[in-house]
């Protein structure tokens, strides 16, 4: 009996080790009677109410391949979010039906049960056919997905439930999913979401890298203040770009975009992600305001000489003795409409108001938010 017990412990230990794949672990869930599996990466000691990114592989690939290609671990460690790499059945995705939509819904619930994720900040991304699946999700699950970021895989507009923030990455030499046809696909979303026809073009991108093969086109002014972006990599074929020396790290670019959005809308107006700031850049009067120590969670408005604004609203810290509230002012890059994001003193975004009374305290009281709330002003 003793020998059997030792052997059993050894076997269990080996099974536990086998579940670990490069820092991620394998997980299985039952979806409508089918056993579905995935790789999960969660930073050590991950806090509750953190985002989730679901990253899908291409056709005839698998979760391990996508995980190794995209290298999300260090980005997730810095940004403090969970990443799931699901496996499609037969190394493929159901890009027209409900089978994999139900899988994604099950993943969200499973990650919420395990880690207490913020279900308002779930993002979907994928490569090739996984990118096509991302667009299918945008059409059918807009009430559960805050933003998508397809790579080298297109998908048309099909009665989406809401306006969807989109960051699409594609190489001009892609011989599997044609670049030019994908541009037309992206523009169909631009049109459907009533974005401004006057796009902003940044070339090279980032501007701090003169020799970069990447360029970025941004359509703003869309419904619900979302943006559509096309990140183009000159000469890139059909693969996931991680060529920081000559262009961009796709995973970093995806995170810098999607982190600005929740199902409540944009936390801040998205800007050129090359402007991610250092911790030292704080508002002029910083005595009463704390900003996240992790600069990957912080972006800066176009006029960076005046103020910085945390992009991730869950990390806004305000003084506990602030009864009448404080405000940060920043320029709304999507238009001139005045609106105000309201945050509780625990740093969570709790709503918006469209007009100011004589004082912020009066505004908050009239809007029935109570006194223990603060306003993030847009003008």
C-alpha positions in Angstrom: 0.0 0.0 0.0 2.8 2.4 0.8 4.5 1.7 -2.5 1.2 2.3 -4.4 0.7 5.6 -2.5 4.2 6.9 -3.5 3.6 5.8 -7.1 0.3 7.6 -7.1 1.8 10.8 -5.7 4.5 10.6 -8.4 1.9 10.1 -11.1 -0.1 13.0 -9.8 3.0 15.2 -9.8 3.8 14.3 -13.3 0.2 15.0 -14.4 0.4 18.4 -12.8 3.6 19.2 -14.5 2.1 18.0 -17.8 -0.7 20.5 -17.5 1.8 23.4 -17.5 2.7 24.6 -21.0 5.4 27.4 -20.9 3.8 29.1 -17.9 0.2 28.5 -19.0 -1.9 25.6 -17.9 -4.3 23.4 -19.8 -8.0 23.6 -18.9 -11.1 21.7 -20.1 -14.7 22.7 -20.0 -17.9 21.1 -21.1 -19.8 23.1 -23.7 -23.2 21.6 -24.7 -21.9 18.1 -24.1 -18.6 18.5 -25.9 -15.2 18.6 -24.1 -13.4 21.7 -25.1 -9.9 22.7 -24.1 -7.6 25.7 -23.9 -4.4 27.1 -22.5 -4.7 29.7 -19.8 -2.1 32.2 -18.7 -2.8 34.2 -15.5 -0.1 36.4 -13.9 1.0 35.3 -10.5 -1.3 36.7 -7.8 -3.7 38.2 -10.4 -6.2 40.6 -8.7 -9.9 40.4 -9.2 -11.7 42.6 -11.7 -8.9 42.4 -14.3 -9.4 42.1 -18.0 -9.5 38.9 -20.1 -8.1 38.5 -23.6 -9.2 35.5 -25.7 -6.6 34.8 -28.5 -7.6 32.3 -31.2 -5.2 30.4 -33.5 -5.4 30.1 -37.3 -6.7 27.2 -39.4 -4.8 23.9 -38.9 -3.0 25.4 -35.9 -3.6 25.1 -32.2 -3.5 26.9 -28.9 0.1 26.1 -28.2 1.2 27.4 -31.6 -0.7 30.7 -31.1 0.7 31.0 -27.6 4.3 30.6 -28.8 3.7 33.0 -31.8 2.1 35.8 -29.8 4.1 35.7 -26.6 1.5 37.4 -24.4 3.0 36.4 -21.1 5.2 39.5 -20.4 2.4 41.8 -21.7 -0.1 40.2 -19.4 2.3 40.3 -16.4 2.7 44.1 -17.0 -0.9 44.9 -17.7 -2.3 42.4 -15.2 -4.8 40.5 -17.2 -5.7 36.9 -18.1 -5.0 35.4 -21.5 -6.8 32.3 -22.9 -5.7 30.4 -26.0 -8.7 28.2 -26.9 -8.4 25.2 -29.2 -10.8 25.0 -32.2 -12.3 21.6 -33.0 -10.4 20.0 -35.8 -8.0 23.0 -35.6 -10.7 25.2 -37.1 -13.4 27.7 -36.1 -17.2 27.9 -36.7 -17.2 31.3 -38.2 -20.9 31.3 -39.1 -22.7 29.3 -36.4 -23.1 29.2 -32.7 -20.8 26.4 -31.7 -17.7 28.4 -31.0 -19.7 31.4 -29.8 -20.9 29.1 -27.0 -17.3 28.1 -26.4 -16.3 31.7 -25.9 -19.2 32.4 -23.6 -18.2 29.3 -21.5 -14.6 30.6 -21.4 -15.7 33.9 -20.1 -17.8 32.3 -17.3 -15.0 29.9 -16.5 -12.4 32.7 -16.1 -14.9 34.7 -14.0 -15.3 31.7 -11.7 -11.5 31.1 -11.4 -10.2 34.7 -11.3 -13.2 37.1 -10.9 -12.4 38.8 -14.2 -14.0 42.1 -15.1 -16.7 40.9 -17.5 -17.0 44.4 -18.9 -13.4 44.2 -20.2 -13.3 41.0 -22.3 -11.4 41.3 -25.6 -11.2 38.9 -28.5 -8.3 38.6 -30.9 -7.1 36.0 -33.3 -4.8 35.1 -36.2 -6.0 34.2 -39.7 -9.2 32.1 -39.2 -9.0 33.2 -35.6 -9.2 36.8 -36.9 -12.3 35.8 -38.9 -13.8 34.3 -35.8 -13.1 37.6 -34.0 -15.3 39.4 -36.5 -18.0 36.7 -36.1 -17.9 37.4 -32.3 -18.1 41.2 -33.0 -21.3 40.6 -35.0 -23.0 38.2 -32.5 -21.5 38.9 -29.0 -21.2 42.7 -28.9 -23.0 42.8 -25.6 -20.2 40.7 -24.0 -17.1 41.8 -25.9 -15.6 45.2 -25.3 -13.2 45.3 -28.4 -11.7 43.0 -31.0 -8.2 42.9 -32.6 -8.1 40.6 -35.6 -4.7 39.7 -37.2 -4.5 38.7 -40.9 -8.2 37.6 -41.1 -11.2 39.5 -42.2 -15.0 39.4 -41.7 -17.9 41.5 -42.9 -20.5 43.4 -41.0 -23.6 41.4 -40.1 -26.1 43.2 -37.8 -23.8 43.7 -34.8 -25.5 44.4 -31.5 -23.4 47.6 -30.9 -20.6 49.6 -32.3 -17.3 47.7 -31.9 -13.8 49.1 -31.3 -11.6 47.3 -33.9 -7.8 47.1 -34.3 -6.9 45.1 -37.4 -3.3 44.2 -38.2 -2.3 42.9 -41.6 0.8 42.5 -43.8 0.8 43.8 -47.4 2.4 40.7 -48.7 -0.1 38.3 -47.2 -0.6 35.5 -49.8 -3.4 33.7 -47.8 -5.8 36.5 -46.8 -5.4 39.3 -49.4 -4.5 42.6 -47.9 -6.5 44.8 -50.3 -9.7 42.8 -49.7 -9.1 43.1 -46.0 -8.8 46.9 -46.3 -12.3 46.9 -47.9 -13.6 44.8 -45.1 -12.2 47.2 -42.5 -13.8 50.1 -44.4 -17.2 48.4 -44.4 -17.0 48.5 -40.5 -16.0 52.2 -40.7 -19.0 52.9 -42.8 -21.4 50.8 -40.7 -20.3 52.5 -37.5 -20.6 55.9 -39.1 -17.0 56.8 -38.5 -15.4 60.0 -39.9 -14.4 59.5 -43.6 -11.3 61.6 -42.9 -8.9 59.1 -41.3 -5.7 59.9 -39.5 -2.6 58.3 -41.1 0.6 57.8 -39.1 3.6 56.7 -41.2 6.0 55.4 -40.1 4.4 53.9 -37.0 5.4 54.4 -34.4 6.8 57.9 -35.2 9.7 57.3 -32.8 11.0 54.6 -35.2 11.8 56.2 -38.5 12.7 52.9 -40.2 9.5 51.1 -39.2 7.7 49.0 -41.8 4.4 49.7 -40.0 1.8 52.4 -40.6 -1.4 53.1 -38.7 -4.7 54.4 -40.1 -7.3 55.6 -37.5 -11.0 56.3 -38.1 -12.5 58.1 -35.2 -15.8 59.9 -34.6 -17.6 56.6 -34.8 -20.9 55.6 -33.1 -20.5 55.5 -29.3 -17.0 57.1 -29.6 -15.3 53.8 -30.7 -12.4 53.8 -33.1 -11.5 51.5 -36.0 -7.8 51.1 -36.7 -5.8 49.4 -39.4 -2.2 48.6 -38.6 -0.4 47.8 -41.8 3.0 46.1 -42.0 4.7 46.6 -45.4 6.2 43.4 -46.8 4.8 41.2 -44.1 3.4 37.9 -45.1 0.8 35.7 -43.5 2.2 35.5 -40.0 1.9 37.2 -36.6 4.4 40.1 -36.4 6.7 40.3 -33.4 9.4 42.2 -35.3 9.9 45.1 -32.9 13.3 45.9 -34.5 11.7 46.8 -37.8 8.0 47.3 -37.1 5.9 46.4 -34.1 5.1 43.8 -31.4 1.5 43.0 -32.4 0.5 41.8 -28.9 1.7 45.0 -27.3 -0.2 47.1 -29.9 -3.3 45.0 -29.3 -3.2 45.6 -25.6 -2.4 49.3 -25.9 -5.6 49.6 -28.0 -8.2 47.3 -26.3 -7.3 48.4 -22.8 -9.0 51.7 -23.5 -12.4 50.1 -23.8 -15.1 48.5 -21.6 -18.7 47.7 -22.3 -19.4 51.1 -20.6 -17.5 52.7 -23.5 -14.0 54.2 -23.9 -12.3 55.1 -20.6 -10.4 57.7 -22.5 -10.1 58.9 -26.1 -7.7 56.4 -27.7 -4.5 58.1 -29.0 -1.3 57.1 -30.8 -0.1 54.2 -28.7 3.5 55.5 -29.2 2.6 58.1 -26.6 2.4 55.7 -23.7 3.9 57.7 -20.9 6.4 57.2 -18.1 5.4 57.2 -14.5 7.1 60.6 -14.0 4.5 62.4 -16.2 1.7 63.5 -13.8 -0.8 66.4 -13.7 0.5 69.8 -12.7 -1.3 69.5 -9.3 -0.5 65.9 -8.4 -0.7 66.3 -4.7 -4.2 64.9 -4.5 -4.1 62.4 -7.4 -2.3 59.0 -7.7 -1.7 57.4 -11.0 -0.9 53.8 -11.7 2.7 52.8 -11.1 2.6 50.6 -14.2 3.0 53.0 -17.1 1.7 50.3 -19.5 -1.8 51.1 -18.1 -1.6 54.8 -18.8 -2.0 56.9 -21.9 -1.8 60.6 -22.6 -4.1 63.0 -24.5 -2.8 64.7 -27.7 -1.8 67.8 -25.7 0.6 65.9 -23.4 2.1 69.1 -22.0 -0.9 69.7 -19.8 -2.1 66.5 -18.2 -2.2 62.7 -18.1 -5.2 60.4 -17.7 -5.2 56.8 -16.6 -6.5 54.6 -19.4 -7.7 51.8 -17.2 -10.5 53.2 -15.0 -10.2 50.4 -12.5 -6.8 51.8 -11.5 -7.9 55.4 -10.9 -7.0 56.3 -7.3 -8.7 59.3 -5.7 -8.2 60.8 -2.2 -10.4 59.1 0.4 -11.3 62.4 2.0 -12.6 63.8 -1.3 -16.2 64.6 -0.4 -17.1 67.2 -3.1 -15.0 65.6 -5.8 -12.1 66.5 -8.1 -11.8 66.6 -11.8 -9.2 66.0 -14.5 -9.6 67.9 -17.8 -8.5 66.4 -21.1 -9.3 67.0 -24.7 -11.8 64.7 -26.4 -10.1 63.7 -29.6 -13.5 62.3 -30.9 -15.4 65.6 -30.9 -16.3 68.7 -29.0 -19.3 67.3 -27.1 -19.0 67.9 -23.3 -19.5 64.8 -21.2 -18.2 63.7 -17.8 -17.2 60.2 -16.7 -18.1 59.6 -13.0 -15.9 57.4 -10.8 -16.6 56.2 -7.3 -13.9 56.7 -4.6 -12.9 53.1 -5.1 -11.7 54.0 -8.5 -14.4 52.2 -10.5 -16.3 54.0 -13.3 -20.0 54.2 -12.3 -21.6 56.3 -15.0 -21.6 59.5 -16.9 -23.3 62.9 -16.9 -23.8 65.2 -19.9 -23.9 68.6 -18.3 -22.3 70.5 -15.4 -24.1 72.5 -12.8 -22.4 75.3 -10.8 -20.2 72.9 -8.9 -19.2 69.3 -9.3 -20.8 68.5 -5.9 -24.1 69.8 -7.2 -23.8 67.9 -10.5 -23.1 64.6 -8.7 -26.0 65.2 -6.3 -28.5 66.1 -9.0 -27.4 63.0 -11.0 -28.1 60.9 -7.9 -24.5 59.6 -7.7 -24.1 61.0 -4.1 -21.2 62.9 -2.7 -18.6 60.2 -2.7 -17.8 60.3 -6.4 -15.5 62.2 -8.7 -15.8 63.4 -12.3 -13.3 62.9 -15.1 -14.1 65.9 -17.4 -14.0 65.9 -21.1 -14.3 69.1 -23.1 
